[in-house]
Amino acid sequence: MLGCGGEAPGASAAGGELGVLSVTGAYAMVAPPGPTGSAYFTITNRGDTPDTVLGVSVGGVQASMHEVRRDGDLARMAPILPRAIPAGDSLVLRPGGIHVMYSTARPAAPGDSLELVLRFALAGPLRMPVPVRPFGVE
């Protein structure tokens, strides 16, 4: 399994399907006081062919996918798109690991919903509403 951890916990999470790809446990958090935040979810490829995440947008604005890499006491973020998801495997996004970083045109608040769009090389775009949780609530 790519990434670490499991599906994002909590009652307020979303998901979607596009062919053999499924997204589960999707949620976003905003970093107060502005429109910047992060999103987490699990993408599972149930097919026989790898597919690749080419891009992501949140709230109609292009976002980026990063991985936190640790080097001793330092943590650095590195962009990871495009990112292949092998056949029969999953990509897990979680706090402290792989995540989507975004900045929307207007600030979102807990209880709001943001549109998340994942663009895949083979499957095409997958659109879904993603609930916004308070910062730090997984």
N, C-alpha and C positions, 0 to 999 in steps of 0.2 A: 504494500500500500504506500503510495506517495504521501509525503507529509507526515505529521505526527498527530496523535490523539484520535478522537472519534468525532462523530457527528456533533455539531454544536448543540448543547443542551438547552433546555428552557421551553416553556409553553409557547412563547411567541417566536415562532420560526416559520419560514415559508419554503416552498420547493416548486419544482417544475420538471417536465419531461420533454424531450425532443428526440424522437426515434429511440435509439438504444442508450442515450445519455439521460441521466437523472441528476437533479440537484436537490439535496435535502438539507434541512437544518439551517436555512439561510436567514441571517439577520444582520443588521447594521448597528453601529454605535457612532455617536457624534462626539467629537472632542470639544467640550465647551471652551470658549463661548461662540465659536464660529461654525462655518458650514463644512469644516473638514471632518472626516471620519474614516471608519474602516468597516469592511464587510467580511463575513465568514460564512462558509458553507462547505458541503462535500459534493464533489462531482463524481459520479460513478459511470463507467463505460461498461455496459453489459454486452457489448457487441464483440465481433470477431476481428475487428479492425481498429487500430489506434485512431484517435482523433486529436486535434490540437486546438487549444484555446489560443485564438489569435488576438483578441482584444476584449475589453470590458468597459461598460459605461454605467454610471449611476446617476439617476435624476436627469438624464439627457446630456450629461457631461462626461467626456472621456475620462476614464480612471486608469489606474495602473495596478498591476499585481506584483507584490514584492515577497521576498523571503528574508527572514531575519537570520543572519549568519553570525555566530558567536566566535570570537577570537579572544580567548582569555576572559577578561572582564569587559571587553568591548562588544557591543552588538551593532551590527551594520545591516542596513537594508539594501538588497540587490534586486533589480528588476528581473522577472523571470519569464516574460512573454516574448515569443510564443512558448507554450508549455504543452508537451505531448501527454496524453493520458492513454497508456497502453490498453489494449483489449483486456477486459476482465479485471481492470484495476480501478482504483479511486485516487482522487487528489483531494486532500483534506486541508482546508483553510481554517486556522484557529489563531487566537491571540498568542503572540510570542513566536509564531511560525510564519507560514505563508498566509497572506492576507491581501485584500483589495484596499487600496487607499484612494479616497475620492475627496473632491471639494465641489459642492453643489452651488448653483446660482443663488439659492436662498437657504438659510439655515434650517435644518430639520430638528424636530424635537422628539423625545420619547413618545411613542404612541403613533407617530406619523408612519407613512409608508413611502418608500422610494422605489422607483423602477430600476431594476438591475437587468442589464442586457449582457449576455455572454455571447461572443462570436466565435464559432467553431469552424475549422477548415472544411470539414465534410458535412456536418449536420446543419450549419448555418446559424442564425441568431436564435437564442432562447431568451425570452422576455418574461420577467416575473416581478410581482410586487414583493418588497422585502421590508419587514417591520423594523422600526428603529427602537432600540433599547437604550436605557440610560447608560452613560459611559461607565465601563467597568463591570457591567452586569452581563455575565456570560450565560 
